[in-house]
Amino acid sequence: MRHAMIANLILRLGLVIAAASLLLFPAVQAADLKDLTERLPRAYIGEFLWDGDNTVQNVVITFDQVRARNDQTAEAFGCGAYQVGRHVTKIKVRMFVRQPDLQVEIFEMSPEGNGSFETGGSHRGNLSDDLQNIDAQWTTTASGQRGQLHLHAASSAACEPAESL
């Protein structure tokens, strides 16, 4: 009888611990998301290449606003520039980062400087665990054309051509 009481007590204690951990999980996620929004670098530089094309496009992206969108997603707003030779296209940028796997989706809007700049699609990929690198694949919605984006954090940058940094 005494063993049954101890087993019952252990079972109840286990259930209480399990329930408490479920209640604390969102708080831990919120803390991680807050940490992400505070630590996310505000500038990235790198390159973009269309699949099957060897023309390197230098890319600069800066974020002037980073916030938690909900309990699992951070949202960053900013601007960027793509440079190919002497041709520069400035854009607006919106990026979503999902916790805890750090998957990203980047949207580009309002191109200035190049009438043929493609904004109908998005970059999907990953942010490295240390938040220093973004590797993503662009897919054009209408045609399915793809390209590769590789960025690394910079201490500072401006939404200007990469050559001027």
DSSP file with accessible surface (Angstrom, degrees, kcal/mol):
  #  RESIDUE AA STRUCTURE BP1 BP2  ACC     N-H-->O    O-->H-N    N-H-->O    O-->H-N    TCO  KAPPA ALPHA  PHI   PSI    X-CA   Y-CA   Z-CA
    1    1 A M     >        0   0  187      0, 0.0     4,-1.9     0, 0.0     5,-0.1   0.000 360.0 360.0 360.0 -41.8    0.0    0.0    0.0
    2    2 A R  H  >  +     0   0  192      1,-0.2     4,-2.1     2,-0.2     5,-0.2   0.887 360.0  51.7 -64.5 -39.1    2.8    2.3    0.9
    3    3 A H  H  > S+     0   0  160      1,-0.2     4,-2.6     2,-0.2    -1,-0.2   0.875 107.5  53.0 -64.4 -37.5    4.5    1.6   -2.5
    4    4 A A  H  > S+     0   0   65      2,-0.2     4,-2.3     1,-0.2    -1,-0.2   0.892 108.6  49.9 -64.6 -39.6    1.3    2.4   -4.3
    5    5 A M  H  X S+     0   0  126     -4,-1.9     4,-2.4     2,-0.2    -2,-0.2   0.917 112.3  47.1 -65.5 -41.6    1.1    5.8   -2.5
    6    6 A I  H  X S+     0   0   77     -4,-2.1     4,-2.8     2,-0.2     5,-0.2   0.928 112.6  49.3 -67.0 -42.7    4.7    6.7   -3.4
    7    7 A A  H  X S+     0   0   58     -4,-2.6     4,-2.5     1,-0.2    -1,-0.2   0.914 112.1  48.8 -62.3 -41.5    4.1    5.6   -7.0
    8    8 A N  H  X S+     0   0   74     -4,-2.3     4,-2.6     2,-0.2    -2,-0.2   0.913 111.3  49.9 -64.4 -41.3    1.0    7.7   -7.2
    9    9 A L  H  X S+     0   0  119     -4,-2.4     4,-2.6     2,-0.2    -2,-0.2   0.924 111.4  48.3 -64.1 -42.9    2.8   10.7   -5.7
   10   10 A I  H  X S+     0   0  109     -4,-2.8     4,-2.6     2,-0.2    -2,-0.2   0.919 111.2  51.1 -64.3 -41.7    5.7   10.3   -8.2
   11   11 A L  H  X S+     0   0  108     -4,-2.5     4,-2.2    -5,-0.2    -2,-0.2   0.944 111.8  46.4 -61.2 -46.4    3.1   10.1  -11.1
   12   12 A R  H  X S+     0   0  158     -4,-2.6     4,-2.4     1,-0.2    -2,-0.2   0.904 111.8  51.2 -63.6 -41.4    1.4   13.3   -9.9
   13   13 A L  H  X S+     0   0  103     -4,-2.6     4,-2.5     1,-0.2    -1,-0.2   0.914 109.4  51.0 -62.6 -41.4    4.7   15.1   -9.5
   14   14 A G  H  X S+     0   0   39     -4,-2.6     4,-2.5     1,-0.2    -2,-0.2   0.906 110.0  49.3 -62.0 -41.5    5.6   14.1  -13.0
   15   15 A L  H  X S+     0   0  112     -4,-2.2     4,-2.6     2,-0.2    -1,-0.2   0.900 110.4  50.5 -65.8 -39.6    2.4   15.4  -14.4
   16   16 A V  H  X S+     0   0   96     -4,-2.4     4,-2.6     2,-0.2    -2,-0.2   0.934 111.8  47.7 -64.3 -42.9    2.8   18.7  -12.5
   17   17 A I  H  X S+     0   0  104     -4,-2.5     4,-2.4     2,-0.2    -2,-0.2   0.927 112.4  49.3 -64.6 -42.9    6.3   19.1  -13.9
   18   18 A A  H  X S+     0   0   47     -4,-2.5     4,-1.8     2,-0.2    -2,-0.2   0.931 112.6  47.4 -62.4 -44.3    5.1   18.3  -17.4
   19   19 A A  H  X S+     0   0   51     -4,-2.6     4,-1.8     1,-0.2    -2,-0.2   0.918 111.6  50.7 -64.2 -42.0    2.3   20.8  -17.2
   20   20 A A  H  X S+     0   0   43     -4,-2.6     4,-2.0     1,-0.2    -1,-0.2   0.905 107.8  52.8 -63.9 -38.9    4.6   23.5  -15.8
   21   21 A S  H  X S+     0   0   67     -4,-2.4     4,-1.6     1,-0.2    -1,-0.2   0.881 106.8  52.9 -66.6 -34.9    7.1   22.9  -18.6
   22   22 A L  H  < S+     0   0  129     -4,-1.8    -1,-0.2     1,-0.2    -2,-0.2   0.881 110.1  48.3 -65.8 -36.7    4.3   23.4  -21.2
   23   23 A L  H  X S+     0   0  139     -4,-1.8     4,-0.5     1,-0.2    -2,-0.2   0.846 113.5  47.0 -71.0 -33.2    3.3   26.6  -19.6
   24   24 A L  H  X S+     0   0  109     -4,-2.0     4,-2.2     1,-0.2     3,-0.3   0.742  92.1  80.9 -81.0 -22.0    6.9   27.9  -19.6
   25   25 A F  H  X S+     0   0  117     -4,-1.6     4,-2.6     1,-0.2     5,-0.2   0.915  91.5  48.6 -55.2 -48.3    7.7   26.9  -23.2
   26   26 A P  H  > S+     0   0   61      0, 0.0     4,-2.7     0, 0.0    -1,-0.2   0.896 110.3  52.9 -61.4 -34.9    6.1   30.0  -24.7
   27   27 A A  H  X S+     0   0   60     -4,-0.5     4,-2.1    -3,-0.3    -2,-0.2   0.905 109.7  48.0 -65.8 -39.3    7.9   32.2  -22.3
   28   28 A V  H  X S+     0   0   80     -4,-2.2     4,-2.4     2,-0.2    -1,-0.2   0.935 112.2  49.2 -65.6 -44.3   11.2   30.6  -23.3
   29   29 A Q  H  X S+     0   0   20     -4,-2.6     4,-2.6     1,-0.2    -2,-0.2   0.919 109.8  51.7 -60.8 -42.4   10.4   31.0  -27.0
   30   30 A A  H  X S+     0   0   49     -4,-2.7     4,-2.5     1,-0.2    -1,-0.2   0.907 109.6  49.7 -61.8 -40.6    9.5   34.7  -26.4
   31   31 A A  H  X S+     0   0   58     -4,-2.1     4,-2.4     2,-0.2    -1,-0.2   0.922 111.3  49.2 -64.0 -42.0   12.8   35.2  -24.6
   32   32 A D  H  X S+     0   0   76     -4,-2.4     4,-2.4     2,-0.2    -2,-0.2   0.907 111.5  49.4 -63.2 -40.3   14.6   33.6  -27.6
   33   33 A L  H  X S+     0   0    4     -4,-2.6     4,-2.7     2,-0.2    -2,-0.2   0.908 109.9  50.7 -67.0 -39.8   12.7   35.8  -30.0
   34   34 A K  H  X S+     0   0  123     -4,-2.5     4,-1.9     2,-0.2    -2,-0.2   0.929 110.8  49.5 -61.8 -43.4   13.6   38.9  -28.0
   35   35 A D  H  X S+     0   0   64     -4,-2.4     4,-2.5     1,-0.2    -2,-0.2   0.919 110.6  50.8 -61.0 -43.4   17.2   37.8  -28.1
   36   36 A L  H  X S+     0   0    6     -4,-2.4     4,-2.1     1,-0.2    -2,-0.2   0.939 109.5  49.0 -60.6 -47.5   17.0   37.3  -31.8
   37   37 A T  H  < S+     0   0   19     -4,-2.7    -1,-0.2     1,-0.2    -2,-0.2   0.842 115.6  44.6 -66.2 -29.6   15.5   40.7  -32.5
   38   38 A E  H  < S+     0   0  114     -4,-1.9    -1,-0.2    -5,-0.2    -2,-0.2   0.856 119.8  39.5 -79.4 -35.7   18.2   42.4  -30.4
   39   39 A R  H  < S+     0   0  121     -4,-2.5    -2,-0.2    -5,-0.2    -3,-0.2   0.626  81.6 116.2 -92.1 -15.1   21.1   40.4  -31.8
   40   40 A L  S  < S-     0   0    6     -4,-2.1    92,-0.1    -5,-0.2    91,-0.1  -0.360  74.3-114.2 -58.6 123.3   20.2   40.3  -35.5
   41   41 A P        -     0   0   19      0, 0.0    -1,-0.1     0, 0.0   114,-0.1  -0.282  14.8-143.5 -56.8 146.2   22.8   42.2  -37.4
   42   42 A R  S    S+     0   0  102    112,-0.2    21,-2.6   113,-0.1     2,-0.3   0.454  80.0  46.2 -93.4   0.0   21.5   45.4  -39.0
   43   43 A A  E     +A   62   0A   5    111,-0.4   111,-2.3    19,-0.2     2,-0.3  -0.999  57.3 177.5-146.2 139.7   23.6   45.0  -42.2
   44   44 A Y  E     -AB  61 153A   0     17,-2.8    17,-2.9    -2,-0.3     2,-0.3  -0.992   4.7-172.3-136.3 144.7   24.5   42.2  -44.6
   45   45 A I  E     +AB  60 152A  45    107,-2.6   107,-2.9    -2,-0.3     2,-0.3  -0.943  29.1 100.9-132.5 155.2   26.6   42.2  -47.7
   46   46 A G  E     -AB  59 151A  14     13,-2.2    13,-2.8    -2,-0.3     2,-0.3  -0.951  55.2 -59.8 170.3-146.5   27.2   39.5  -50.3
   47   47 A E  E     -AB  58 150A  88    103,-2.3   103,-2.6    -2,-0.3     2,-0.4  -0.945  20.6-158.9-138.4 154.0   26.3   38.2  -53.7
   48   48 A F  E     -AB  57 149A   6      9,-2.2     9,-2.3    -2,-0.3     2,-0.4  -0.995  12.8-178.9-130.7 137.2   23.4   37.0  -55.8
   49   49 A L  E     - B   0 148A  44     99,-2.0    99,-3.0    -2,-0.4     2,-0.2  -0.996  25.8-128.6-135.9 131.6   23.7   34.8  -58.9
   50   50 A W  E >   - B   0 147A  43      5,-0.4     3,-2.0    -2,-0.4    97,-0.3  -0.535  44.1 -96.7 -68.9 141.5   20.9   33.6  -61.1
   51   51 A D  T 3  S+     0   0   76     95,-2.7    95,-0.1     1,-0.3    -1,-0.1  -0.398 112.4  17.9 -58.7 133.2   21.2   29.8  -61.7
   52   52 A G  T 3  S+     0   0   95      1,-0.2     2,-0.4    -2,-0.1    -1,-0.3   0.491 109.6  95.2  82.2   3.4   23.0   29.2  -64.9
   53   53 A D    <   -     0   0   67     -3,-2.0    -1,-0.2     2,-0.1     0, 0.0  -0.984  57.0-160.2-126.9 137.4   24.4   32.7  -65.1
   54   54 A N        +     0   0  143     -2,-0.4     2,-0.7    -3,-0.1    -1,-0.1   0.255  52.9 121.9-101.9  15.3   27.9   33.7  -63.9
   55   55 A T        -     0   0   57     -5,-0.1    -5,-0.4    29,-0.0     2,-0.4  -0.678  57.1-143.2 -78.9 112.6   27.1   37.4  -63.6
   56   56 A V        -     0   0   58     -2,-0.7     2,-0.6    -7,-0.1    29,-0.3  -0.620  10.2-159.6 -79.9 129.9   27.8   38.3  -59.9
   57   57 A Q  E     -A   48   0A  24     -9,-2.3    -9,-2.2    -2,-0.4     2,-0.3  -0.958  14.2-138.3-108.4 119.6   25.4   40.9  -58.4
   58   58 A N  E     -AC  47  83A  59     25,-2.5    25,-2.5    -2,-0.6     2,-0.4  -0.623  24.4-160.1 -77.0 135.8   26.9   42.6  -55.3
   59   59 A V  E     -AC  46  82A   0    -13,-2.8   -13,-2.2    -2,-0.3     2,-0.4  -0.951  18.2-177.6-126.1 137.8   24.2   43.0  -52.7
   60   60 A V  E     +AC  45  81A   0     21,-2.1    21,-2.2    -2,-0.4     2,-0.4  -0.999   8.2 178.9-129.0 131.0   23.9   45.2  -49.6
   61   61 A I  E     -AC  44  80A   1    -17,-2.9   -17,-2.8    -2,-0.4     2,-0.4  -1.000   2.3-176.9-132.6 133.3   20.9   45.0  -47.2
   62   62 A T  E     -AC  43  79A  23     17,-2.8    17,-1.8    -2,-0.4     2,-0.5  -0.974  13.8-148.7-127.1 146.3   20.3   47.0  -44.1
   63   63 A F  E     + C   0  78A   7    -21,-2.6    15,-0.3    -2,-0.4     3,-0.1  -0.959  16.5 175.7-114.9 124.5   17.6   46.7  -41.5
   64   64 A D  E    S+     0   0A 131     13,-1.8     2,-0.4    -2,-0.5    14,-0.2   0.559  75.0  38.0-101.6  -8.1   16.3   49.8  -39.7
   65   65 A Q  E     + C   0  77A  95     12,-1.7    12,-2.9   -23,-0.1     2,-0.4  -0.979  59.1 172.6-144.6 127.8   13.5   48.1  -37.9
   66   66 A V  E     + C   0  76A  24     -2,-0.4     2,-0.3    10,-0.2    10,-0.2  -0.999  16.7 155.2-132.9 130.1   13.4   44.6  -36.3
   67   67 A R  E     - C   0  75A  99      8,-2.7     8,-3.3    -2,-0.4     2,-0.5  -0.966  47.5 -95.5-149.4 162.6   10.5   43.4  -34.2
   68   68 A A  E     - C   0  74A  51     -2,-0.3     6,-0.3     6,-0.2     3,-0.1  -0.704  28.6-171.3 -78.7 128.0    8.7   40.3  -33.0
   69   69 A R        -     0   0  127      4,-3.2     2,-0.2    -2,-0.5     5,-0.2   0.827  69.9 -27.6 -86.5 -41.1    5.7   39.7  -35.3
   70   70 A N  S    S-     0   0   76      3,-1.5     3,-0.4   -40,-0.0    -1,-0.3  -0.828  88.8 -66.5-153.8-165.0    4.3   36.9  -33.1
   71   71 A D  S    S+     0   0   87     -2,-0.2   -38,-0.2     1,-0.2     3,-0.1   0.584 131.8  30.2 -76.1  -3.9    5.7   34.4  -30.7
   72   72 A Q  S    S+     0   0   85      1,-0.2    27,-3.3   -39,-0.1     2,-0.4   0.456 111.4  64.1-128.0  -3.7    7.6   32.5  -33.4
   73   73 A T  E     - D   0  98A  22     -3,-0.4    -4,-3.2    25,-0.2    -3,-1.5  -0.982  53.2-160.4-135.4 132.0    8.5   35.0  -36.0
   74   74 A A  E     -CD  68  97A   2     23,-2.9    23,-2.6    -2,-0.4     2,-0.4  -0.783  14.7-155.0 -99.7 150.8   10.7   38.1  -36.2
   75   75 A E  E     -CD  67  96A   0     -8,-3.3    -8,-2.7    -2,-0.3     2,-0.4  -0.992   7.4-168.5-130.0 133.0   10.2   40.7  -38.9
   76   76 A A  E     -CD  66  95A   2     19,-3.0    19,-2.8    -2,-0.4     2,-0.4  -0.974   1.3-165.1-125.1 138.4   12.8   43.1  -40.3
   77   77 A F  E     +CD  65  94A  50    -12,-2.9   -13,-1.8    -2,-0.4   -12,-1.7  -0.941  31.4 107.8-120.3 143.5   12.3   46.1  -42.5
   78   78 A G  E     -CD  63  93A  12     15,-2.4    15,-2.5    -2,-0.4     2,-0.3  -0.889  51.8 -86.6-175.3-150.3   15.0   47.9  -44.5
   79   79 A a  E     -CD  62  92A  38    -17,-1.8   -17,-2.8    13,-0.3     2,-0.3  -0.852  29.4-177.0-140.9 171.9   16.5   48.7  -47.8
   80   80 A G  E     -CD  61  91A   0     11,-2.2    11,-2.3    -2,-0.3     2,-0.3  -0.952  15.0-137.3-160.2 176.7   19.1   47.3  -50.1
   81   81 A A  E     -CD  60  90A   2    -21,-2.2   -21,-2.1    -2,-0.3     2,-0.4  -0.989   4.1-157.0-148.0 139.3   21.0   47.7  -53.3
   82   82 A Y  E     -CD  59  89A   7      7,-2.5     7,-2.7    -2,-0.3     2,-0.4  -0.969  15.7-166.5-111.9 134.4   22.0   45.3  -56.1
   83   83 A Q  E     +CD  58  88A   6    -25,-2.5   -25,-2.5    -2,-0.4     2,-0.5  -0.985  15.4 174.6-128.3 126.7   25.0   46.3  -58.2
   84   84 A V  E >  S- D   0  87A  50      3,-2.6     3,-2.4    -2,-0.4     2,-0.2  -0.972  73.3 -48.3-126.5 111.7   26.0   44.8  -61.5
   85   85 A G  T 3  S-     0   0   58     -2,-0.5   -27,-0.1   -29,-0.3     0, 0.0  -0.455 123.5 -23.8  61.3-122.3   28.9   46.7  -63.1
   86   86 A R  T 3  S+     0   0  225     -2,-0.2     2,-0.5    -3,-0.1    -1,-0.3   0.391 116.0 103.4-100.3   3.2   27.9   50.3  -62.9
   87   87 A H  E <   -D   84   0A 143     -3,-2.4    -3,-2.6     2,-0.0     2,-0.4  -0.771  50.7-173.2 -92.1 126.0   24.2   49.6  -62.7
   88   88 A V  E     -D   83   0A  38     -2,-0.5     2,-0.5    -5,-0.2    -5,-0.2  -0.952  10.9-168.4-122.3 134.6   22.6   49.9  -59.3
   89   89 A T  E     -D   82   0A   4     -7,-2.7    -7,-2.5    -2,-0.4     2,-0.3  -0.989  10.6-154.7-121.1 122.1   19.1   49.0  -58.3
   90   90 A K  E     +DE  81 112A  77     22,-2.6    22,-2.5    -2,-0.5     2,-0.3  -0.751  20.2 176.9 -93.6 144.9   17.8   50.2  -54.9
   91   91 A I  E     -D   80   0A   5    -11,-2.3   -11,-2.2    -2,-0.3     2,-0.3  -0.920  31.8-117.9-139.5 164.4   15.0   48.2  -53.2
   92   92 A K  E     -DE  79 109A 120     17,-3.0    17,-2.6    -2,-0.3     2,-0.4  -0.832  35.3-153.6 -99.1 147.7   13.0   48.0  -50.0
   93   93 A V  E     -DE  78 108A   2    -15,-2.5   -15,-2.4    -2,-0.3     2,-0.4  -0.963  18.7-176.6-130.4 140.8   13.4   44.8  -48.1
   94   94 A R  E     -DE  77 107A  79     13,-2.2    13,-3.2    -2,-0.4     2,-0.4  -0.990  13.5-174.3-134.6 124.1   11.1   42.8  -45.7
   95   95 A M  E     -DE  76 106A   0    -19,-2.8   -19,-3.0    -2,-0.4     2,-0.4  -0.965  11.6-159.1-123.9 139.4   12.5   39.7  -44.0
   96   96 A F  E     -DE  75 105A  32      9,-2.7     9,-1.8    -2,-0.4     2,-0.5  -0.940   6.2-166.8-112.1 136.2   10.8   37.1  -41.8
   97   97 A V  E     -DE  74 104A   2    -23,-2.6   -23,-2.9    -2,-0.4     2,-0.4  -0.992  10.8-149.0-124.1 123.7   12.9   34.9  -39.5
   98   98 A R  E  >> -DE  73 103A 104      5,-2.8     4,-1.8    -2,-0.5     5,-0.6  -0.770  23.9-108.9 -96.5 133.1   11.2   31.9  -37.9
   99   99 A Q  T  45S+     0   0   24    -27,-3.3   -70,-0.0    -2,-0.4   -66,-0.0  -0.759  86.7  12.2 -92.9 148.4   12.2   30.6  -34.5
  100  100 A P  T  45S+     0   0   99      0, 0.0    -1,-0.2     0, 0.0   -27,-0.0  -0.987 129.7  43.0 -96.0   0.9   13.7   28.2  -33.5
  101  101 A D  T  45S-     0   0   64      1,-0.1    -2,-0.2     2,-0.1    26,-0.2   0.534  92.0-132.9 -89.4  -4.3   15.0   26.9  -36.9
  102  102 A L  T  <5 +     0   0   11     -4,-1.8    25,-2.6     1,-0.2     2,-0.2   0.772  42.5 165.4  59.7  31.7   16.0   30.3  -38.2
  103  103 A Q  E   < -EF  98 126A  88     -5,-0.6    -5,-2.8    23,-0.2     2,-0.3  -0.571  19.3-157.2 -73.5 140.6   14.4   29.8  -41.6
  104  104 A V  E     -EF  97 125A   7     21,-2.6    21,-2.1    -2,-0.2     2,-0.4  -0.875  20.4-168.7-121.0 153.7   14.1   33.1  -43.5
  105  105 A E  E     -EF  96 124A  42     -9,-1.8    -9,-2.7    -2,-0.3     2,-0.5  -0.971  13.5-165.3-137.2 127.2   12.0   34.5  -46.2
  106  106 A I  E     -EF  95 123A   0     17,-2.5    17,-2.5    -2,-0.4     2,-0.4  -0.959   1.6-165.0-118.8 128.4   13.0   37.8  -47.8
  107  107 A F  E     -E   94   0A  67    -13,-3.2   -13,-2.2    -2,-0.5     2,-0.4  -0.889   5.6-154.9-110.4 142.2   10.8   40.0  -50.0
  108  108 A E  E     +E   93   0A   7     13,-0.4     2,-0.3    -2,-0.4   -15,-0.2  -0.955  19.6 171.6-119.1 137.9   12.1   42.8  -52.2
  109  109 A M  E     +E   92   0A  74    -17,-2.6   -17,-3.0    -2,-0.4    11,-0.0  -0.920  44.7  24.4-140.6 163.9    9.9   45.7  -53.3
  110  110 A S  E     -     0   0A  66     -2,-0.3    -1,-0.2   -19,-0.2     2,-0.1   0.896  67.6-156.8  51.9  57.6    9.9   49.1  -55.0
  111  111 A P  E     -     0   0A  49      0, 0.0     2,-0.4     0, 0.0   -20,-0.2  -0.391   8.0-166.3 -67.1 139.9   13.0   48.8  -57.3
  112  112 A E  E     +E   90   0A 127    -22,-2.5   -22,-2.6    -2,-0.1     3,-0.0  -0.995  65.8  24.0-126.4 123.6   14.6   52.1  -58.3
  113  113 A G  S    S+     0   0   71     -2,-0.4     2,-0.3   -24,-0.2   -25,-0.2   0.213 109.0  61.8 115.1 -14.7   17.2   52.2  -61.1
  114  114 A N    >   -     0   0   58    -24,-0.2     3,-1.7     1,-0.1   -25,-0.0  -0.853  56.5-162.7-148.0 108.6   16.4   49.1  -63.2
  115  115 A G  T 3  S+     0   0   92     -2,-0.3    -1,-0.1     1,-0.3   -26,-0.0   0.720  92.5  52.1 -64.8 -20.3   13.1   48.6  -64.9
  116  116 A S  T 3  S+     0   0  102      2,-0.1    -1,-0.3     0, 0.0     2,-0.2   0.316  75.2 132.3-100.4  10.7   13.7   44.9  -65.4
  117  117 A F    <   -     0   0   30     -3,-1.7     2,-0.5     1,-0.1    -3,-0.0  -0.427  56.9-127.9 -67.0 130.1   14.5   44.1  -61.8
  118  118 A E        +     0   0   74     -2,-0.2    -1,-0.1     1,-0.1    -2,-0.1  -0.680  42.9 155.2 -87.2 120.5   12.5   41.1  -60.7
  119  119 A T        +     0   0   53     -2,-0.5     2,-1.7     1,-0.1   -11,-0.3   0.353  43.5 105.1-120.0   2.0   10.4   41.4  -57.4
  120  120 A G  S    S+     0   0   30    -13,-0.1    21,-2.9     2,-0.0    22,-0.5  -0.551  82.0  24.8 -86.8  76.0    7.8   38.8  -58.1
  121  121 A G  E    S- G   0 140A  11     -2,-1.7   -13,-0.4    19,-0.3     2,-0.3  -0.974  77.0-111.2 165.5-160.2    9.0   36.1  -55.8
  122  122 A S  E     - G   0 139A  13     17,-1.2    17,-1.8    -2,-0.3     2,-0.5  -0.986  18.3-111.4-160.0 160.7   11.1   35.7  -52.6
  123  123 A H  E     -FG 106 138A   1    -17,-2.5   -17,-2.5    -2,-0.3     2,-0.4  -0.865  34.2-172.5 -93.0 129.3   14.3   34.4  -51.2
  124  124 A R  E     +FG 105 137A 161     13,-2.4    13,-3.0    -2,-0.5     2,-0.3  -0.990  31.8  91.7-124.3 133.1   13.9   31.4  -48.9
  125  125 A G  E     -FG 104 136A  16    -21,-2.1   -21,-2.6    -2,-0.4     2,-0.4  -0.844  62.4 -53.3-178.1-143.7   16.7   29.9  -46.9
  126  126 A N  E     -FG 103 135A  88      9,-2.7     9,-2.3   -23,-0.3     2,-0.4  -0.953  20.6-143.0-134.4 147.5   18.4   29.9  -43.5
  127  127 A L  E     - G   0 134A   4    -25,-2.6     7,-0.2    -2,-0.4     5,-0.0  -0.871  40.8-111.9 -99.0 132.8   20.1   32.3  -41.1
  128  128 A S    >   -     0   0   32      5,-2.8     3,-2.3    -2,-0.4    -1,-0.0  -0.263  26.6-108.1 -65.3 158.0   23.1   30.7  -39.5
  129  129 A D  T 3  S+     0   0  145      1,-0.3    -1,-0.1     2,-0.1   -27,-0.0   0.821 123.1  50.1 -56.4 -33.6   23.0   29.9  -35.7
  130  130 A D  T 3  S-     0   0   88      1,-0.0    -1,-0.3     3,-0.0    -2,-0.1   0.393 110.9-125.0 -86.9   4.1   25.4   32.8  -35.0
  131  131 A L  S <  S+     0   0    5     -3,-2.3    -2,-0.1     2,-0.2    -1,-0.0   0.544  82.1 111.7  66.9  13.5   23.2   35.1  -37.2
  132  132 A Q        +     0   0   81      1,-0.1    21,-2.8    20,-0.1     2,-0.4   0.656  68.4  45.1 -92.8 -15.7   26.2   36.1  -39.3
  133  133 A N  E     - H   0 152A  65     19,-0.2    -5,-2.8   -89,-0.1     2,-0.5  -0.984  54.6-164.9-136.0 142.0   25.2   34.4  -42.6
  134  134 A I  E     -GH 127 151A   1     17,-2.1    17,-2.8    -2,-0.4     2,-0.5  -0.995   8.2-179.5-122.6 124.4   22.1   34.2  -44.8
  135  135 A D  E     +GH 126 150A  82     -9,-2.3    -9,-2.7    -2,-0.5     2,-0.3  -0.994  20.2 155.3-122.6 120.3   22.0   31.6  -47.5
  136  136 A A  E     -GH 125 149A   4     13,-2.3    13,-3.1    -2,-0.5     2,-0.5  -0.970  37.4-130.1-146.3 158.0   18.8   31.6  -49.5
  137  137 A Q  E     -GH 124 148A  64    -13,-3.0   -13,-2.4    -2,-0.3     2,-0.4  -0.946  19.3-143.4-113.1 125.8   17.3   30.7  -52.9
  138  138 A W  E     -GH 123 147A   4      9,-2.9     9,-1.6    -2,-0.5     2,-0.4  -0.706  15.9-171.1 -82.3 136.8   15.3   33.1  -54.9
  139  139 A T  E     -GH 122 146A  43    -17,-1.8   -17,-1.2    -2,-0.4     2,-0.4  -0.985  18.9-137.0-129.4 122.7   12.4   31.7  -56.8
  140  140 A T  E  >  -G  121   0A   2      5,-2.9     4,-2.2    -2,-0.4   -19,-0.3  -0.661  12.9-144.1 -76.7 126.8   10.5   33.9  -59.3
  141  141 A T  T  4 S+     0   0  116    -21,-2.9    -1,-0.1    -2,-0.4   -20,-0.1   0.924  92.4  42.2 -59.9 -48.4    6.8   33.2  -58.9
  142  142 A A  T  4 S+     0   0  102    -22,-0.5    -1,-0.2     1,-0.2   -21,-0.1   0.921 131.1  18.7 -70.4 -44.5    5.7   33.5  -62.5
  143  143 A S  T  4 S-     0   0   83      2,-0.1    -2,-0.2     0, 0.0    -1,-0.2   0.630  90.6-126.5-104.9 -18.6    8.6   31.6  -64.3
  144  144 A G     <  +     0   0   34     -4,-2.2    -3,-0.1     1,-0.3    -2,-0.0   0.486  51.4 159.7  81.8   1.9   10.1   29.5  -61.5
  145  145 A Q        -     0   0   94     -6,-0.1    -5,-2.9    -5,-0.1     2,-0.3  -0.301  24.2-154.1 -59.7 140.8   13.5   31.0  -62.3
  146  146 A R  E     + H   0 139A 107     -7,-0.2   -95,-2.7   -95,-0.1     2,-0.3  -0.846  19.4 175.2-122.6 157.7   15.9   30.6  -59.4
  147  147 A G  E     -BH  50 138A   0     -9,-1.6    -9,-2.9    -2,-0.3     2,-0.5  -0.966  26.9-116.8-153.1 164.2   19.0   32.3  -58.1
  148  148 A Q  E     -BH  49 137A  56    -99,-3.0   -99,-2.0    -2,-0.3     2,-0.5  -0.911  18.6-163.8-114.2 131.2   21.3   32.0  -55.0
  149  149 A L  E     -BH  48 136A   0    -13,-3.1   -13,-2.3    -2,-0.5     2,-0.4  -0.942   7.5-179.6-112.7 128.5   21.8   34.7  -52.4
  150  150 A H  E     +BH  47 135A  83   -103,-2.6  -103,-2.3    -2,-0.5     2,-0.3  -0.970  11.0 170.0-131.2 114.9   24.8   34.5  -50.0
  151  151 A L  E     -BH  46 134A   3    -17,-2.8   -17,-2.1    -2,-0.4     2,-0.3  -0.918  15.7-165.1-124.4 151.5   25.1   37.2  -47.4
  152  152 A H  E     -BH  45 133A  91   -107,-2.9  -107,-2.6    -2,-0.3   -19,-0.2  -0.974  35.3 -94.1-134.0 150.7   27.3   37.8  -44.4
  153  153 A A  E     -B   44   0A  18    -21,-2.8     2,-0.3    -2,-0.3  -109,-0.3  -0.252  36.7-161.0 -62.9 145.2   26.9   40.3  -41.6
  154  154 A A        -     0   0   25   -111,-2.3  -111,-0.4     1,-0.1  -112,-0.2  -0.935  27.0-125.5-124.7 150.5   28.7   43.6  -41.8
  155  155 A S  S    S-     0   0  129     -2,-0.3     2,-0.3     1,-0.2  -113,-0.1   0.852  93.2 -12.6 -65.7 -30.9   29.5   46.0  -39.0
  156  156 A S        +     0   0   90   -115,-0.0     2,-0.3    -3,-0.0    -1,-0.2  -0.977  67.4 166.9-161.6 158.2   27.8   48.7  -41.0
  157  157 A A        -     0   0   27     -2,-0.3     2,-0.3    -3,-0.1     5,-0.0  -0.967  20.8-138.8-164.5 164.0   26.5   49.4  -44.5
  158  158 A A        -     0   0   45     -2,-0.3     2,-3.0     2,-0.1   -77,-0.1  -0.911  37.9-100.1-127.6 157.8   24.3   51.8  -46.3
  159  159 A a  S    S+     0   0   19     -2,-0.3   -79,-0.2   -79,-0.1     3,-0.0  -0.362  90.6 104.7 -77.0  62.2   21.7   51.1  -49.0
  160  160 A E  S    S-     0   0   78     -2,-3.0   -79,-0.2   -79,-0.1    -2,-0.1  -0.838  85.7 -58.9-131.9 171.1   24.2   52.1  -51.6
  161  161 A P    >   -     0   0   26      0, 0.0     3,-1.6     0, 0.0     4,-0.3  -0.220  46.3-124.2 -55.1 141.9   26.3   50.2  -54.1
  162  162 A A  G >  S+     0   0   26      1,-0.3     3,-1.6  -104,-0.2  -103,-0.1   0.817 108.8  66.6 -58.7 -30.9   28.6   47.7  -52.4
  163  163 A E  G 3  S+     0   0  150      1,-0.3    -1,-0.3  -105,-0.1   -80,-0.0   0.795  94.3  58.6 -62.1 -27.3   31.6   49.3  -54.2
  164  164 A S  G <         0   0   80     -3,-1.6    -1,-0.3    -6,-0.1    -2,-0.2   0.525 360.0 360.0 -85.1  -0.8   31.0   52.5  -52.1
  165  165 A L    <         0   0  102     -3,-1.6    -8,-0.1    -4,-0.3    -3,-0.0  -0.458 360.0 360.0 -79.7 360.0   31.4   50.7  -48.8
